[in-house]
Amino acid sequence: MLKFTKRVGCVGEILDGESRVALRPENVLDLLRWTNSISVGESAGKRSGFPNDEYSRSGAYVTGNESVWEYSDLIVKVKQPLEEEFEYLRKGSALFCFLHLADNLPLLDVLLKKRITAIGYETIQLEDGSTPILAAMSKIAGRVAFFDGAKLLMRHRGITIGPESTVTIIGLGNAGTAAAEHVVGANPKMLYLLDKNPEKFEPLRRFYQRCSPYDLWFVEHDHKNEAHKRQLASILERTDLSIFATHIPGEKQVKLAPKWMIGNMPRGAIAMDIPVDQGGALESSEYYKKTGRQIFKKNGVWHYCVPNIPGRVPVESTPALCKETFPYIAELVEKGFERAVRENPALAKGVNTHKGWITHEGLARSIGRIEDYKPLEEVL
C-alpha cells in the first residue's frame, strides 16, 4: 500500500507561462497534522505572491526542485512534468497534477514504466459528472480568452466585440459559459452558442433573456452529424471571433473544425482553441511545444493556441486551484492512497495510472491502448 504520510513535496513549475503553485503556505500548516515532512521548491510560490519565507514559517523545508523530487513520496504540482523532469520521477512514487495524458504519450509511457501512481486534476469527477478542479480553472480560462479575443479582434480585424461583430462559442462547459457571459455584455451583432447537449441551453436562455432572439442563437452540434458539420461551416463563414471550448475528462480532444472550415472564416478573423493542451479542436492548430508559436496567422485567420491560460494570472488562479485540490491532497496524506480512493469515488476517477497500468478507461480508449487498461479496483 502506498503511504504518503512520510514525505510530501511541492515542486516549482518550469513550464513557460506557468506561474501557479500547487500548495499555499496555509496548506502546509494544515498538512502538518498528518506529516512532518513537507518540502517546497525554492521560489515555487513567488509569482503567486508567496515568498520562500512564508513557506518556511509554515513549517515547510524550502529547497531546490531536484531535492524535492528526490525525497518526496507524493509530488504535488500544477502542470504535468516536462521531458527534462522525467528523470526525477521515482519508481513507485505518486504524482498529483494536471496530466492531459491523451496528448502526451511520452509522459504516459514513463509513468507506466516507473509504475507511478498518477492522479489528474482534470479527471477528478463527482457523481453528477462535474470536474470541480478543472471547472475552477476553466472559468478563469474562459474569462481570459474573452479579453484576449477582444484585443486580437481589435488589432487584426479592426472591430470590437460589439454591434459590428459576430461571435461563435463551441462548447458550453465552464470555459465556454464564462466566455459567453462576457460576450453577451458586449452586445455583439450576432452570438451563436453551440453544444452537443441541448439541455444546457434552457438555463442559459433564462440568463440571457435580455438578448433579442435575433441576436442570440442556440445550436445543437454533434461532430459526428454531417448536417451539423455543414451548419458549423456555414456559421463560421460569417464569424469574426470563434472560441472552441470543448472538453471530455481524460480523453483526447476531437478535431471539430478541419482546415478548410477555419480557412473559410473572414480574413483577419480569430479562431481560439482553448483545449489545445489536450490536442486541440482545430485541425489547423499548432501545439506550442513543437512550434514555439501560440498566436499565429494561417490561411488568413489568426489562431489562438495558448496553452495553460490560467497560468498567466497566478494571483487569481492559484487560490482558486488550491481551494479545489487541497481537500484531495489532505485526504491522500491523512489516509494513504488505497483507503482514500476506496472511500472517495471522485478521487478514484482521477487516477490515470497505477502499478504500471492505465486505470482511466476513457484515456485508454481515446488513444487506442485499451490493452494497457485495468480498472483501478483490480490493481489496488
LOGUMAR-590547 format. One record per residue (C-alpha): x, y, z; residue number from 1. Coordinates in steps of 0.1 Angstrom, whole numbers. Layout:
REM residues N
<atom px="X" py="Y" pz="Z" num="NUM"/>
...
//
This chain:
REM residues 380
<atom px="0" py="0" pz="0" num="1"/>
<atom px="12" py="35" pz="-9" num="2"/>
<atom px="16" py="57" pz="22" num="3"/>
<atom px="20" py="93" pz="16" num="4"/>
<atom px="23" py="104" pz="52" num="5"/>
<atom px="61" py="102" pz="51" num="6"/>
<atom px="72" py="129" pz="26" num="7"/>
<atom px="52" py="154" pz="6" num="8"/>
<atom px="68" py="177" pz="-20" num="9"/>
<atom px="56" py="207" pz="-40" num="10"/>
<atom px="79" py="215" pz="-69" num="11"/>
<atom px="82" py="248" pz="-87" num="12"/>
<atom px="68" py="249" pz="-122" num="13"/>
<atom px="93" py="252" pz="-151" num="14"/>
<atom px="68" py="253" pz="-180" num="15"/>
<atom px="69" py="286" pz="-198" num="16"/>
<atom px="40" py="308" pz="-189" num="17"/>
<atom px="31" py="287" pz="-158" num="18"/>
<atom px="32" py="309" pz="-127" num="19"/>
<atom px="9" py="290" pz="-103" num="20"/>
<atom px="19" py="268" pz="-73" num="21"/>
<atom px="2" py="237" pz="-60" num="22"/>
<atom px="3" py="245" pz="-23" num="23"/>
<atom px="-2" py="277" pz="-4" num="24"/>
<atom px="17" py="283" pz="29" num="25"/>
<atom px="-16" py="278" pz="48" num="26"/>
<atom px="-19" py="244" pz="32" num="27"/>
<atom px="15" py="234" pz="46" num="28"/>
<atom px="3" py="243" pz="81" num="29"/>
<atom px="-28" py="221" pz="76" num="30"/>
<atom px="-8" py="191" pz="62" num="31"/>
<atom px="15" py="191" pz="92" num="32"/>
<atom px="-13" py="175" pz="112" num="33"/>
<atom px="-5" py="142" pz="93" num="34"/>
<atom px="31" py="145" pz="83" num="35"/>
<atom px="62" py="163" pz="95" num="36"/>
<atom px="80" py="162" pz="61" num="37"/>
<atom px="69" py="188" pz="36" num="38"/>
<atom px="93" py="203" pz="11" num="39"/>
<atom px="87" py="231" pz="-13" num="40"/>
<atom px="108" py="242" pz="-43" num="41"/>
<atom px="127" py="275" pz="-40" num="42"/>
<atom px="106" py="304" pz="-54" num="43"/>
<atom px="78" py="280" pz="-62" num="44"/>
<atom px="52" py="304" pz="-50" num="45"/>
<atom px="69" py="337" pz="-58" num="46"/>
<atom px="48" py="346" pz="-88" num="47"/>
<atom px="16" py="337" pz="-70" num="48"/>
<atom px="25" py="361" pz="-42" num="49"/>
<atom px="40" py="336" pz="-17" num="50"/>
<atom px="77" py="341" pz="-9" num="51"/>
<atom px="100" py="314" pz="4" num="52"/>
<atom px="99" py="327" pz="40" num="53"/>
<atom px="62" py="322" pz="42" num="54"/>
<atom px="66" py="285" pz="35" num="55"/>
<atom px="94" py="283" pz="59" num="56"/>
<atom px="74" py="299" pz="87" num="57"/>
<atom px="46" py="275" pz="79" num="58"/>
<atom px="69" py="245" pz="85" num="59"/>
<atom px="80" py="235" pz="51" num="60"/>
<atom px="116" py="228" pz="41" num="61"/>
<atom px="124" py="251" pz="12" num="62"/>
<atom px="150" py="236" pz="-11" num="63"/>
<atom px="158" py="231" pz="-48" num="64"/>
<atom px="134" py="213" pz="-71" num="65"/>
<atom px="157" py="184" pz="-76" num="66"/>
<atom px="158" py="177" pz="-39" num="67"/>
<atom px="120" py="179" pz="-37" num="68"/>
<atom px="117" py="153" pz="-64" num="69"/>
<atom px="143" py="131" pz="-48" num="70"/>
<atom px="129" py="130" pz="-12" num="71"/>
<atom px="91" py="130" pz="-18" num="72"/>
<atom px="68" py="101" pz="-19" num="73"/>
<atom px="39" py="123" pz="-31" num="74"/>
<atom px="47" py="151" pz="-55" num="75"/>
<atom px="20" py="178" pz="-59" num="76"/>
<atom px="24" py="203" pz="-87" num="77"/>
<atom px="3" py="222" pz="-112" num="78"/>
<atom px="12" py="210" pz="-147" num="79"/>
<atom px="24" py="177" pz="-159" num="80"/>
<atom px="62" py="170" pz="-158" num="81"/>
<atom px="82" py="182" pz="-188" num="82"/>
<atom px="106" py="159" pz="-205" num="83"/>
<atom px="135" py="173" pz="-186" num="84"/>
<atom px="118" py="163" pz="-154" num="85"/>
<atom px="111" py="127" pz="-164" num="86"/>
<atom px="144" py="115" pz="-148" num="87"/>
<atom px="132" py="128" pz="-114" num="88"/>
<atom px="101" py="107" pz="-113" num="89"/>
<atom px="109" py="80" pz="-87" num="90"/>
<atom px="97" py="44" pz="-93" num="91"/>
<atom px="66" py="37" pz="-72" num="92"/>
<atom px="60" py="73" pz="-61" num="93"/>
<atom px="29" py="93" pz="-67" num="94"/>
<atom px="21" py="124" pz="-87" num="95"/>
<atom px="-9" py="147" pz="-84" num="96"/>
<atom px="-13" py="175" pz="-110" num="97"/>
<atom px="-29" py="183" pz="-144" num="98"/>
<atom px="-18" py="154" pz="-166" num="99"/>
<atom px="-36" py="156" pz="-200" num="100"/>
<atom px="-20" py="123" pz="-209" num="101"/>
<atom px="-41" py="117" pz="-240" num="102"/>
<atom px="-19" py="142" pz="-258" num="103"/>
<atom px="13" py="133" pz="-240" num="104"/>
<atom px="22" py="97" pz="-247" num="105"/>
<atom px="59" py="100" pz="-238" num="106"/>
<atom px="49" py="110" pz="-203" num="107"/>
<atom px="23" py="82" pz="-201" num="108"/>
<atom px="49" py="57" pz="-211" num="109"/>
<atom px="73" py="69" pz="-184" num="110"/>
<atom px="45" py="67" pz="-158" num="111"/>
<atom px="37" py="32" pz="-168" num="112"/>
<atom px="73" py="21" pz="-169" num="113"/>
<atom px="81" py="35" pz="-135" num="114"/>
<atom px="48" py="22" pz="-120" num="115"/>
<atom px="39" py="57" pz="-108" num="116"/>
<atom px="5" py="65" pz="-93" num="117"/>
<atom px="-6" py="95" pz="-114" num="118"/>
<atom px="-37" py="114" pz="-104" num="119"/>
<atom px="-50" py="140" pz="-128" num="120"/>
<atom px="-67" py="172" pz="-116" num="121"/>
<atom px="-87" py="172" pz="-148" num="122"/>
<atom px="-102" py="137" pz="-142" num="123"/>
<atom px="-113" py="141" pz="-106" num="124"/>
<atom px="-151" py="137" pz="-112" num="125"/>
<atom px="-181" py="139" pz="-90" num="126"/>
<atom px="-212" py="117" pz="-93" num="127"/>
<atom px="-230" py="143" pz="-114" num="128"/>
<atom px="-202" py="142" pz="-139" num="129"/>
<atom px="-187" py="176" pz="-130" num="130"/>
<atom px="-150" py="181" pz="-127" num="131"/>
<atom px="-145" py="206" pz="-98" num="132"/>
<atom px="-108" py="212" pz="-102" num="133"/>
<atom px="-109" py="216" pz="-139" num="134"/>
<atom px="-141" py="237" pz="-136" num="135"/>
<atom px="-124" py="263" pz="-114" num="136"/>
<atom px="-96" py="268" pz="-139" num="137"/>
<atom px="-119" py="266" pz="-169" num="138"/>
<atom px="-140" py="295" pz="-157" num="139"/>
<atom px="-108" py="316" pz="-155" num="140"/>
<atom px="-97" py="304" pz="-189" num="141"/>
<atom px="-130" py="314" pz="-204" num="142"/>
<atom px="-127" py="349" pz="-189" num="143"/>
<atom px="-91" py="354" pz="-201" num="144"/>
<atom px="-100" py="341" pz="-235" num="145"/>
<atom px="-127" py="367" pz="-239" num="146"/>
<atom px="-103" py="396" pz="-231" num="147"/>
<atom px="-76" py="382" pz="-253" num="148"/>
<atom px="-101" py="376" pz="-281" num="149"/>
<atom px="-113" py="411" pz="-279" num="150"/>
<atom px="-78" py="425" pz="-281" num="151"/>
<atom px="-70" py="403" pz="-311" num="152"/>
<atom px="-102" py="413" pz="-329" num="153"/>
<atom px="-94" py="450" pz="-325" num="154"/>
<atom px="-58" py="445" pz="-336" num="155"/>
<atom px="-64" py="423" pz="-366" num="156"/>
<atom px="-99" py="429" pz="-378" num="157"/>
<atom px="-104" py="465" pz="-367" num="158"/>
<atom px="-136" py="459" pz="-348" num="159"/>
<atom px="-147" py="454" pz="-312" num="160"/>
<atom px="-169" py="427" pz="-297" num="161"/>
<atom px="-200" py="448" pz="-304" num="162"/>
<atom px="-225" py="458" pz="-330" num="163"/>
<atom px="-202" py="451" pz="-359" num="164"/>
<atom px="-191" py="416" pz="-349" num="165"/>
<atom px="-204" py="380" pz="-349" num="166"/>
<atom px="-191" py="357" pz="-322" num="167"/>
<atom px="-194" py="319" pz="-321" num="168"/>
<atom px="-187" py="297" pz="-290" num="169"/>
<atom px="-185" py="260" pz="-294" num="170"/>
<atom px="-188" py="240" pz="-261" num="171"/>
<atom px="-209" py="254" pz="-232" num="172"/>
<atom px="-189" py="239" pz="-204" num="173"/>
<atom px="-173" py="261" pz="-177" num="174"/>
<atom px="-149" py="278" pz="-201" num="175"/>
<atom px="-174" py="284" pz="-229" num="176"/>
<atom px="-201" py="297" pz="-205" num="177"/>
<atom px="-177" py="321" pz="-188" num="178"/>
<atom px="-166" py="335" pz="-221" num="179"/>
<atom px="-203" py="338" pz="-232" num="180"/>
<atom px="-213" py="358" pz="-201" num="181"/>
<atom px="-187" py="384" pz="-211" num="182"/>
<atom px="-196" py="384" pz="-248" num="183"/>
<atom px="-233" py="390" pz="-240" num="184"/>
<atom px="-224" py="421" pz="-220" num="185"/>
<atom px="-205" py="434" pz="-251" num="186"/>
<atom px="-237" py="432" pz="-272" num="187"/>
<atom px="-224" py="416" pz="-304" num="188"/>
<atom px="-243" py="418" pz="-336" num="189"/>
<atom px="-248" py="380" pz="-335" num="190"/>
<atom px="-239" py="353" pz="-310" num="191"/>
<atom px="-240" py="316" pz="-317" num="192"/>
<atom px="-238" py="292" pz="-288" num="193"/>
<atom px="-232" py="256" pz="-298" num="194"/>
<atom px="-232" py="224" pz="-277" num="195"/>
<atom px="-238" py="187" pz="-281" num="196"/>
<atom px="-262" py="187" pz="-252" num="197"/>
<atom px="-293" py="209" pz="-258" num="198"/>
<atom px="-302" py="206" pz="-221" num="199"/>
<atom px="-275" py="232" pz="-214" num="200"/>
<atom px="-295" py="258" pz="-235" num="201"/>
<atom px="-325" py="265" pz="-213" num="202"/>
<atom px="-306" py="278" pz="-182" num="203"/>
<atom px="-286" py="300" pz="-205" num="204"/>
<atom px="-317" py="312" pz="-223" num="205"/>
<atom px="-331" py="324" pz="-189" num="206"/>
<atom px="-298" py="340" pz="-180" num="207"/>
<atom px="-296" py="358" pz="-214" num="208"/>
<atom px="-333" py="367" pz="-216" num="209"/>
<atom px="-324" py="404" pz="-222" num="210"/>
<atom px="-309" py="395" pz="-255" num="211"/>
<atom px="-330" py="397" pz="-286" num="212"/>
<atom px="-337" py="362" pz="-302" num="213"/>
<atom px="-324" py="377" pz="-335" num="214"/>
<atom px="-290" py="383" pz="-318" num="215"/>
<atom px="-286" py="350" pz="-299" num="216"/>
<atom px="-288" py="316" pz="-314" num="217"/>
<atom px="-286" py="282" pz="-296" num="218"/>
<atom px="-274" py="255" pz="-319" num="219"/>
<atom px="-272" py="218" pz="-312" num="220"/>
<atom px="-239" py="204" pz="-326" num="221"/>
<atom px="-227" py="168" pz="-327" num="222"/>
<atom px="-194" py="165" pz="-346" num="223"/>
<atom px="-205" py="130" pz="-359" num="224"/>
<atom px="-235" py="145" pz="-376" num="225"/>
<atom px="-228" py="156" pz="-412" num="226"/>
<atom px="-257" py="181" pz="-412" num="227"/>
<atom px="-243" py="197" pz="-380" num="228"/>
<atom px="-208" py="199" pz="-396" num="229"/>
<atom px="-222" py="218" pz="-426" num="230"/>
<atom px="-241" py="240" pz="-402" num="231"/>
<atom px="-210" py="248" pz="-383" num="232"/>
<atom px="-191" py="256" pz="-415" num="233"/>
<atom px="-219" py="280" pz="-425" num="234"/>
<atom px="-218" py="298" pz="-392" num="235"/>
<atom px="-180" py="301" pz="-392" num="236"/>
<atom px="-181" py="317" pz="-426" num="237"/>
<atom px="-197" py="348" pz="-410" num="238"/>
<atom px="-180" py="346" pz="-377" num="239"/>
<atom px="-154" py="372" pz="-366" num="240"/>
<atom px="-144" py="356" pz="-333" num="241"/>
<atom px="-148" py="318" pz="-327" num="242"/>
<atom px="-140" py="303" pz="-293" num="243"/>
<atom px="-137" py="265" pz="-292" num="244"/>
<atom px="-141" py="254" pz="-256" num="245"/>
<atom px="-150" py="217" pz="-256" num="246"/>
<atom px="-136" py="190" pz="-232" num="247"/>
<atom px="-141" py="154" pz="-222" num="248"/>
<atom px="-123" py="145" pz="-190" num="249"/>
<atom px="-91" py="124" pz="-196" num="250"/>
<atom px="-98" py="119" pz="-233" num="251"/>
<atom px="-80" py="133" pz="-264" num="252"/>
<atom px="-98" py="163" pz="-279" num="253"/>
<atom px="-117" py="156" pz="-310" num="254"/>
<atom px="-109" py="178" pz="-341" num="255"/>
<atom px="-142" py="197" pz="-346" num="256"/>
<atom px="-131" py="220" pz="-374" num="257"/>
<atom px="-110" py="209" pz="-404" num="258"/>
<atom px="-85" py="233" pz="-420" num="259"/>
<atom px="-108" py="243" pz="-448" num="260"/>
<atom px="-136" py="252" pz="-424" num="261"/>
<atom px="-114" py="276" pz="-404" num="262"/>
<atom px="-99" py="289" pz="-437" num="263"/>
<atom px="-133" py="300" pz="-449" num="264"/>
<atom px="-137" py="324" pz="-420" num="265"/>
<atom px="-135" py="361" pz="-429" num="266"/>
<atom px="-100" py="374" pz="-435" num="267"/>
<atom px="-84" py="385" pz="-402" num="268"/>
<atom px="-110" py="366" pz="-381" num="269"/>
<atom px="-99" py="350" pz="-348" num="270"/>
<atom px="-101" py="313" pz="-340" num="271"/>
<atom px="-94" py="304" pz="-304" num="272"/>
<atom px="-85" py="268" pz="-294" num="273"/>
<atom px="-88" py="266" pz="-256" num="274"/>
<atom px="-83" py="228" pz="-254" num="275"/>
<atom px="-50" py="229" pz="-273" num="276"/>
<atom px="-34" py="213" pz="-242" num="277"/>
<atom px="-55" py="182" pz="-250" num="278"/>
<atom px="-47" py="180" pz="-287" num="279"/>
<atom px="-68" py="210" pz="-299" num="280"/>
<atom px="-102" py="213" pz="-315" num="281"/>
<atom px="-89" py="228" pz="-347" num="282"/>
<atom px="-71" py="207" pz="-373" num="283"/>
<atom px="-51" py="238" pz="-382" num="284"/>
<atom px="-39" py="244" pz="-346" num="285"/>
<atom px="-2" py="241" pz="-338" num="286"/>
<atom px="10" py="230" pz="-304" num="287"/>
<atom px="34" py="255" pz="-290" num="288"/>
<atom px="58" py="228" pz="-276" num="289"/>
<atom px="65" py="217" pz="-312" num="290"/>
<atom px="65" py="250" pz="-330" num="291"/>
<atom px="71" py="277" pz="-303" num="292"/>
<atom px="41" py="296" pz="-317" num="293"/>
<atom px="9" py="304" pz="-297" num="294"/>
<atom px="-7" py="331" pz="-317" num="295"/>
<atom px="-2" py="330" pz="-355" num="296"/>
<atom px="-19" py="336" pz="-388" num="297"/>
<atom px="-27" py="307" pz="-411" num="298"/>
<atom px="-48" py="309" pz="-443" num="299"/>
<atom px="-58" py="344" pz="-434" num="300"/>
<atom px="-72" py="335" pz="-400" num="301"/>
<atom px="-55" py="343" pz="-367" num="302"/>
<atom px="-52" py="312" pz="-345" num="303"/>
<atom px="-50" py="315" pz="-307" num="304"/>
<atom px="-34" py="283" pz="-294" num="305"/>
<atom px="-23" py="295" pz="-260" num="306"/>
<atom px="-19" py="265" pz="-236" num="307"/>
<atom px="-25" py="267" pz="-199" num="308"/>
<atom px="-44" py="300" pz="-199" num="309"/>
<atom px="-50" py="303" pz="-161" num="310"/>
<atom px="-12" py="301" pz="-155" num="311"/>
<atom px="-9" py="336" pz="-168" num="312"/>
<atom px="-30" py="351" pz="-139" num="313"/>
<atom px="-15" py="332" pz="-109" num="314"/>
<atom px="-26" py="356" pz="-82" num="315"/>
<atom px="-61" py="349" pz="-91" num="316"/>
<atom px="-58" py="313" pz="-102" num="317"/>
<atom px="-36" py="298" pz="-75" num="318"/>
<atom px="-60" py="304" pz="-47" num="319"/>
<atom px="-89" py="291" pz="-68" num="320"/>
<atom px="-69" py="260" pz="-77" num="321"/>
<atom px="-57" py="252" pz="-42" num="322"/>
<atom px="-92" py="256" pz="-28" num="323"/>
<atom px="-103" py="227" pz="-50" num="324"/>
<atom px="-72" py="205" pz="-49" num="325"/>
<atom px="-63" py="207" pz="-12" num="326"/>
<atom px="-91" py="186" pz="2" num="327"/>
<atom px="-80" py="157" pz="-20" num="328"/>
<atom px="-43" py="162" pz="-11" num="329"/>
<atom px="-52" py="162" pz="26" num="330"/>
<atom px="-72" py="131" pz="22" num="331"/>
<atom px="-43" py="113" pz="5" num="332"/>
<atom px="-19" py="124" pz="32" num="333"/>
<atom px="-42" py="115" pz="61" num="334"/>
<atom px="-55" py="82" pz="48" num="335"/>
<atom px="-29" py="69" pz="24" num="336"/>
<atom px="-37" py="62" pz="-13" num="337"/>
<atom px="-57" py="29" pz="-11" num="338"/>
<atom px="-80" py="40" pz="17" num="339"/>
<atom px="-85" py="74" pz="2" num="340"/>
<atom px="-96" py="62" pz="-33" num="341"/>
<atom px="-118" py="34" pz="-18" num="342"/>
<atom px="-136" py="59" pz="3" num="343"/>
<atom px="-138" py="87" pz="-23" num="344"/>
<atom px="-151" py="77" pz="-58" num="345"/>
<atom px="-143" py="112" pz="-72" num="346"/>
<atom px="-107" py="108" pz="-62" num="347"/>
<atom px="-106" py="72" pz="-77" num="348"/>
<atom px="-118" py="85" pz="-110" num="349"/>
<atom px="-89" py="109" pz="-110" num="350"/>
<atom px="-63" py="80" pz="-110" num="351"/>
<atom px="-49" py="77" pz="-145" num="352"/>
<atom px="-21" py="52" pz="-139" num="353"/>
<atom px="-13" py="28" pz="-111" num="354"/>
<atom px="12" py="-1" pz="-108" num="355"/>
<atom px="21" py="0" pz="-145" num="356"/>
<atom px="-15" py="1" pz="-158" num="357"/>
<atom px="-37" py="28" pz="-173" num="358"/>
<atom px="-66" py="30" pz="-149" num="359"/>
<atom px="-88" py="55" pz="-167" num="360"/>
<atom px="-109" py="38" pz="-194" num="361"/>
<atom px="-117" py="70" pz="-213" num="362"/>
<atom px="-79" py="77" pz="-217" num="363"/>
<atom px="-71" py="42" pz="-228" num="364"/>
<atom px="-99" py="41" pz="-254" num="365"/>
<atom px="-92" py="76" pz="-268" num="366"/>
<atom px="-56" py="67" pz="-276" num="367"/>
<atom px="-62" py="32" pz="-288" num="368"/>
<atom px="-45" py="14" pz="-259" num="369"/>
<atom px="-72" py="-5" pz="-242" num="370"/>
<atom px="-49" py="-34" pz="-238" num="371"/>
<atom px="-29" py="-14" pz="-213" num="372"/>
<atom px="-61" py="-7" pz="-192" num="373"/>
<atom px="-72" py="-23" pz="-160" num="374"/>
<atom px="-99" py="-9" pz="-137" num="375"/>
<atom px="-84" py="6" pz="-106" num="376"/>
<atom px="-102" py="-17" pz="-82" num="377"/>
<atom px="-84" py="-47" pz="-99" num="378"/>
<atom px="-49" py="-33" pz="-93" num="379"/>
<atom px="-53" py="-19" pz="-58" num="380"/>
//
